[in-house]
Every structure is written in C-alpha cells, then in structure tokens.
Amino acid sequence: MKDRYDTLATEFNITKGSEFYQKLSTEIMEMLSMKLTMISLMDSMSDESFEPIPIKSSL
C-alpha cells in the first residue's frame, strides 16, 4: 500500500516528506485501519446473531 501511495503522490506532484504528504499518509492509514476493523467485526458476527431492523415508512 505504501508503494502505491508513493506512486500516486509522485503522479500528483506531492513532495515526499512534505507536511501535506505526511498528513495525507496518516489519514489514509487511519481510514484503512478503520476499514479493516469493520471487516473484522462483521466477519466475527454469525449470520444468526445479526438481522437488519426494518424501517417503517410514515408515508
């Protein structure tokens, strides 16, 4: 992932090591961590324990 980020940063003229580069890198890693956490949590739930709650329409 880091190699891909570096490639994209180069394509968009983002200077490696700049404050913007570092901030964007941190935000990307945080988003990926959250996504992996959600995938892990959803994967650990069995199908019987999770059922959607129906939404009642007021129309």
HUHU-V776031 format. One record per residue. N is the residue number from 0. BURIAL is b if it has 24 or more other ideal C-beta (glycine too) atoms within 12 Angstrom, else e. Layout:
n=N burial=BURIAL
n=N burial=BURIAL
//
This chain:
n=0 burial=e
n=1 burial=e
n=2 burial=e
n=3 burial=e
n=4 burial=e
n=5 burial=e
n=6 burial=e
n=7 burial=e
n=8 burial=e
n=9 burial=e
n=10 burial=e
n=11 burial=e
n=12 burial=e
n=13 burial=e
n=14 burial=e
n=15 burial=e
n=16 burial=e
n=17 burial=e
n=18 burial=e
n=19 burial=e
n=20 burial=e
n=21 burial=e
n=22 burial=e
n=23 burial=e
n=24 burial=b
n=25 burial=e
n=26 burial=e
n=27 burial=e
n=28 burial=e
n=29 burial=e
n=30 burial=e
n=31 burial=e
n=32 burial=e
n=33 burial=e
n=34 burial=e
n=35 burial=e
n=36 burial=e
n=37 burial=e
n=38 burial=e
n=39 burial=e
n=40 burial=e
n=41 burial=e
n=42 burial=e
n=43 burial=e
n=44 burial=e
n=45 burial=e
n=46 burial=e
n=47 burial=e
n=48 burial=e
n=49 burial=e
n=50 burial=e
n=51 burial=e
n=52 burial=e
n=53 burial=e
n=54 burial=e
n=55 burial=e
n=56 burial=e
n=57 burial=e
n=58 burial=e
//
